Every structure is written in C-alpha cells, then in structure tokens.
Amino acid sequence: MSKLKIEGGNLLTGTINISGAKNSAVALLPASLLCFTKSKIYKVPKIRDIEYLLKILKILNCTYEINNDEIEINTKNLKNAPIPEELSEQMRASYYFMGTLLGRFKHVEISFPGGCNIGARPIDLHIKGFEALGATVTKIKNKYIIDAKELIGTRIYLDFASVGATINIMLASTYAKGETIIENAAREPEIVNVASYLISMGCKITGAGTSTIIIEGGKKLDNGVTEVFPDRIEAATYVILGALIGKDLHIKGLIKDHINAVLIKLKDVGASFTVNPGEIIISKCEEVLPTKLVTQVYPGFPTDAQQPFTVLLTQANGTSTITENIYESRFVSANLLKQMGAKTKSQKNILTIKGKTPLKGAKNIEVPDLRGGAALVLAALIAKGTTTLTNISLILRGYEDIVEKLTNVGAKIEIIE
C-alpha cells in the first residue's frame, strides 16, 4: 500500500503552477457526449478522477487521444450502455453521465455515484430536474434507470444552489425542446466553464455565473472546444500553505477573483501577500490571528478550502470557530489533526480550534477524503518530525503532481510503498 512520507519544518520557496480545475474537468468530459463527432479540451489535469471518466468513455464506445494536457474525444460511434458500479462508485462526478445520456438517448442506466464520504450528498435535485423535463426515474437497489419519450424545456427552481444539479440539468436540457430556465442556479466558475463548452458546440445558453440560467435546447451540437479553468481549490490550498510555511512562494496560473473569499479571510487572520496578474506571492504569517469562518456557496468561502484553512487556524493565537453550512461530515480531518497536537472540538456543524499549538509528526494517519487529505499534508509540512499518510489515492484524485510540485519548492515529501 502506498503512503506519503512528509518531513516537516522546511520553508517553501519558488513557484507552484496551478493545474486545470478538477471540478470543471470532471463535468467537461461527460459533456463531450453531447457532441456528435469530435471535441477538444485543453489543460485537463492528470488526476485519478479523469482516469475513471476515461474508462467510462470507453464503455460508451468513445475514443480519445491524449497529448500532454489536451484530450480530443470522438463520439462518432457513441453507444448507450449501462455504467457499472465499479466505475460510478469511484467518483461523485459520474452522475454527469445521467444528464448527457438522457439528453442524447432519452435513457440512462447508472449505479449510484460515489466519491468522498463528507456527509449526505443526495441527488434529489438532479432527479427533480430530470422529472421536470419529462423523464421518469426508477431506482432499483443501487441503480438508477431514467427514461423519457421526449424532453420538454421548462422552468426549474432549485431548493439549494447545487453545482452538480445545475450542471446536470443544463446538460440534459441541451436536447430538450424549447427553453429551460434554471432558477436559484449555482454560480460557481465551473458552471461557466461547462456553459462555454456547450456554447462552443452551438448551444444557446445565457446567464451562466448568475442565479438564472436559460438554455435553448433541441439543436444538434458539434465541434466543441474549451480550456479547463485553473483549479481554484488547488490555488487556495497552496496559498494557505504559503501563509503557513512559505518564503516568497509564488502561486501562478490562478484566477484571483475565483478565490477572493479565501484571500479576504487570509487578510483577516493577518497574512500579507502580493497580487500580480495570474499570480499571488505569499510568505509565512508570523502572527496568525483567530477568526470566525463560515462556509457558503460561491462566491462565499468554499467548503473545499475549509479543511486546509483549519490547519492555519491551529497556529492562531487564540480560539477560532468554523461553521460548516454545506457538508455535515467535513470535520473528520480536524479530529485527525489531534493526533498531531491540534486542539479541536466539533459540535454539530461548528468546529472550535484552540491555538497556538505546535504540531508534531505522526505515523500512518489515514486520509479520510480529498480535501481532508490536503489538510493533513499541510499539517505535516509544518509539523516537527516525520508524518506518514495512508489511503493517499484520495489525495491523488484531485491534486495533480502534488509530490512533484511540493518537492520543487523545497518540501521533503515522497510516495513510499
């Protein structure tokens, strides 16, 4: 079993380049099924989730060519086939094949999607949207069967501004007759990324990035092309790392506006940094101030950055609190930080962190989820001594070349067997 071995206490200096966004790429690949021949996606990250999505594309009789970070997908011989559980359970994003296959074939068979265990992640809003478009959804054990004689555009209101539901409904409605309006739509950059891809194929979409998205469906789509946006969560993770143990650490290739909420909170705790076009330069914050942090949907503070930020708050001089409003099981990694000396306590959706606490290395800490794994890596990098992490495949799901990127800026980190 592979492990991450990390020696803490080394100042990090140099440049970390941000990869394409995981949360965009995992939606863009399934979206390619809406194209009738070829489409191309640039800046695709080399992560585990992409590997699983490509395996699903093969099952659906798609072919593809990979050239560095570019993927060209050929759907000319696309066929509708059930997506097996051993693939769908590997990642949450497998549910995007629901929207694309429903749009193309009006029939989908897929096992329940998997992903990180960070709390209840129902897909009821996705189902509600498909049904509003005219589909019938049947659940048999762990399998969904979705059928429609035809899809008809309609007005759909989301009870919660879900990114996944917004994208999935948008995908399905591209081949619905007439106009579909999604109200209380999520506004995350990933939605804009997917919409731009669909627009390049010939779909008429307006309002992506706002709370109301309008899709005019029914037109045959083809020749899609897009570039994956920079990964805002990866960028936030490394900027937080810079505040922990950086020395003129350059984080390049990001979009500042996508991580504004994180940057504002970093200023609140006393961190200072320089913003250049597409780049942030940050050094260790010598006196971290306690704060109150609340996770919200975009453009608020992202739940995916909460766990790495928790590590920074262990170094604050005083007591901080985090209120988690998105997922109820996002404090598992905070409890694991106790093994390294952190003082944390969770009650319902509120985490209390008492600082300042020096962290020490620990052996064989099991990574609980993707972002919790990132938090443990950050903790290990500032801890005294050596830390080993197990179940590291969860980290590799979402952070491209994390070992190489960190090694290049002075970290002592390696994968061991």
N, C-alpha and C positions, 0 to 999 in steps of 0.2 A: 504493500500500500504506500503510495506517495505521500510525503509530508513536506511542509515548508519549514525550513530551519532559518531562524532570523536572529542575528546578533544585534542587540540594541545599542543606542548611545552614540551613533555616528551621525555627525552633521551632514545634511544632504545639500549638495550644491551642483549646479549645472542646469540642464534643460530636460523637461519631460514633455513629449509631444502627445497631444490628446488624439485618441482614435475616433473612428465613427461611432455613433451612439448605438449601443445595444438595443435600447427600447425603440429606436427607429428601424434599425436593420431587421429586427425580428418581425416587424409588420410589413416592411417593404418586400421581402422575399415572397411571402404568401400573396401579396397584392399583385405580383407579377403574373399570377394565374388569370387575371382579368384581361391580359394582353393576348392576342390571338396568334402572334408569331414570336418575335424576339423583343427583349427589353434589356437594358443595361443599368447596373447600379454601381456607382463608384464609392470608394472609401468604406468598404464593408469590413468590419472588424473580424479578426481571426479568433473567434471565441467558440466555446463548446455549443452554445445555443445555435449558432449558424450551422455547425456540423450536423446537428439533428434535423434542422429545417431542410438542409440539402438532401438528407436521406428520405425525408417525406416527399420532396420534389421528384426523386427517382421513382418512388412508389406510384406517383401520379403520372409517370411516363414523360416527365420533362427531362431535357438535357441542359447542361450548363458548361460554360468554360470559365475558368478562373485564371486571371492574370494579375498577380500581386494582390491588390485590394479591390480589383474590379471583377464583377461577376456578370456574365451575359447569360440570360436564361431563355431557352427556346421552348415555347409551349405549343408548338405546331401540332404535336401528337398527344397533347394533354388528354388524359382519361380520368374519369371519376372512379375512385377506388376508396374503400374504407381505410381510414388511417388507424393503424394498430396501436394498442395501448402502450406497447413497449417504447414507442416513439412519442406519442402525445403526452405521456406522463412525465417526460424529461423536462418539459418547459411549459410555462404558462402560455406563451405566445402561440402554441399550436392551435389555440382556438381561433386564430385569424383565418384558418382554412375553412371554418364554418361560413364566414361571410363571403369569401371568394368562390368557394364551390357552390354555395347556394345561389350566388349571382350567376355563375356560368351554367350550372346544370340543374338548378332548382331541386337538388337532392344532395344531402351530406350524411355520411356515417362516420362518426369520430368518437373515440373514447374520451372520457373526461380529462381535461388538461391538467398537467402537474405544475411543477415549479417549487419555489421556496416555501417552507412552512412558516409563514409570518402572520397567520391568523385566517379568519374566514375570508374567502375570496370568491363569493358566489358569482355566477354568470347570469343571474336572473335578468339583469338589464339588457344583456345581449339577446336573450331569449324573447323578452318583451318586445324588443325592436324588430326581430325577425317575424314575430307573430303579427305585429302591426303592419308589416309589409305584405302579409298574406300567407306566411308559412305556417305549417303545423309542426310542432316539436314534440317528439316522443322520447322518453328516457326509459331505456331497458337496462337494468342493473347499472353498469358504469359506462353506458354507451348512449350517445345522442343520435337520433335519426331525425333529420329535418327535411321536410318536403314542401313544395309549393307548385301549384299548377301554373301560376304566374305571380310575379311580384309587382305590386302597385305602390307607387310613391304616396307618402302620407306625411302627416305631422307627428313627430315623436318627441315626447318630453322625457328627459332622463331625471329620475328622482335624485340621483347623485351624479356629479360631473365626472363620470368614469372614462379614463383614457381608452381602455380596452373596448368598452361598449361603443364609445363614439367612433372609433376606427372601424370596428366590425360592422356597425350599421352603415357607415359610409361605404365600406367595401361592397356589401350586399346591394345597396341601393343604386350602385352604378349601372346595374342592369334591370332595375325596376322601371316600370312605365311611369313617365311623368316626373313630378317634382317631389323630393323628400326633404323635409325640414327637420333638423335635429335641434331641439331647444335644450338649454342648460347643458350644452356640449362642453366637454373638457377643452382647455385652451393650451395644453402643453405643446412645445415645439415639435414633438414627434408627430402630432396630428397635422401640422403644417407641412412637414416633410412628406407624409403619405399623400396628402392632398395635392402637393406639387407633382408628385409622381403620376397620380391619376390624371391630372390636368395635362401632363405631357403626352399621355395616351389618347387624349381627345375628350375626356370627360369635363363637363362644365360644373365647377364647384366654386362657390363663393362663401366667405365667412370663416374659413379655417383659421384658427387662432383667436376666434371670438366665441361667445356663448351661443351663437346661432349659425349653423352651417346649412347651406342649401345645395342640394345635388340634383341636377337634371339628368335622369338616367335613360337607359334604353339604347344608347349609341354604342356601336361596336368599337372597342378600344384596341389600340395597337401602337407599337414602336415607342414604348415608354423609356424614359431615361431620367435618372436623378443621381444626386450625391447625398450620401448619408450625412446628416448634420453632426457636428462634433458632440461627443458624449458629455452632456452637462453634469452627470453624476460622477463620472470619472474625473472631470475637471474639478468639481467641488471636493472630491476625496483628496486629490493631490494638493489643492490649495490649502485645505485644512492641515494636511501633512506638513506643508511649508510653515504654517503657524506653530506647529509642534516642534519641528527639528530642522527647519530649513536655514540655509545661509545663501541669500540671493538666489533662491530656487526659482527658475523660470518655468512657468506652465504655459505652453504655447499651443496655438491652434484651437482655442476655445472661442465661444461667443459670450462676451461678458453679460449681456442682457439676460441670457438664459440662467445665470447663477446669481443674479442681483440679490435675491433674498439671503443667500449664503454669505455674500460679501458684506451685506448690511449687518448681519449678525456677527461676523468676524470683527467688524469695526466696534460693535457694542462690547465685545469682550477684550478690546484693547489691541487687536492685531493691526499692523500697518502694512500696506502693500502699494505697489506702483502698477497702474493700469496703462498698458500700451495697446495699440490696435492688435487684437488677436492674442494678447499675452498678458499674464499677471506675474509680477516678480514679488516674492514674499520671503521673509525671514522669520526666524523663531520669535514668538511673542514672549518676552521675558517676564511679563506680569499679566497673567490671564485673569480677567475679571469674571465673577459669577454672573449668570443671566437667567432669564426665563425664556424658554424657546417653545414655540407651538407649531406643529406641522400642519400644513394646509395644502389644498390643491393649488396648482400653478395659477398665478405667479407667487404664491406663498412659499414658505420654507418647505423643501421637498422631504417627504418621509424617507426617501432613499439616502439622503445625506445626514439624517438624524443620528444613525449609529456611529459613523466616523466622528461627528461633532461631539458625541458623548465622550470620546477619548480626550478631546481637547478640554472638556469641562472637568475632567478628573485633575487637571493641572491648574484649575482656577482657585484663587484664594477666597474660598467661601462656598456657600451652598447654592447650587443651580437646580432648576427643575425643567423637565421636558414634558410637554403634554402632547401625546401621540393621538391624532384625530383620524388617521387613515387606517392603520392596521393594529389590531389589539395585541399581537404577539411579537412586537418589534423590540422588546426589551430583553430577549434571551441573551444576546451578546453582552448586555450590560451586567447581567448576573455572572457571565463567564469572566468578565473583567475583574471580578472579586478575587479570582484565583491569582491575579497578577498584582493585587494590592489595592484595587479601587474600592471606594465606599459608595455603593449604590443601593437604592431600595425602590422597588416599584409597588404601586398600589393602583389597581385598575389601569387607567391609561396615563398615569403620571409617574415619572421617574425622578427621583431625587438623587443628586450627585454631590457628595461632600468632598471638597478639596482643601488644600492641595495634597495629593497622595503620590509619593514616588511609586512607580510601577517596577515590578521585578519579573524576570523571565519565568516561564512555566513550561512544563512538558506535556505534550500530547493533548492540547486543548482541541476539542472537536468543533470545527466550523459549523454553525447552525444554519446559516443561509448566506446568500451572496453578499449583502451589504454588512451583515454581522461579521463575515469573514474579512472584509476590508477594514472594519473597525479593529479587529484583532491584529491584523498586520500593522496598522498604525500604532497600536499599543505596544506591540513587540519592538517596533523600531525606536521607541523612546524608553523602553524598559532597560533596567540594568541586568545584564546577563543574556542568556540564550533562551529563545522560545521555539517550540515546535508545534505546528498546527496540523491536524489531520482533517480528512474529508475536504481536501483543498479543491476538488473538482468543482465545488460550488463557487469558489472564487474565480476559477478559470472560465466559468460560464459567462462572466460579464466584464472581466478586465483583461484586455489584450496585452500580451507580453509584459505582465506585471513584474515578473522577476527581472527581466532584461531592463525595463525602464528604471526600476529602482536601483539595480546594480550600477547602471550608468551614471547615477548621481551620487554614488558613494555608499549605498546601503550594502550590508552584508547579509544577503538573502539567497537561498538556493533551494531547489527541489531535491529531496533525497528519497531513496527507496527504502 
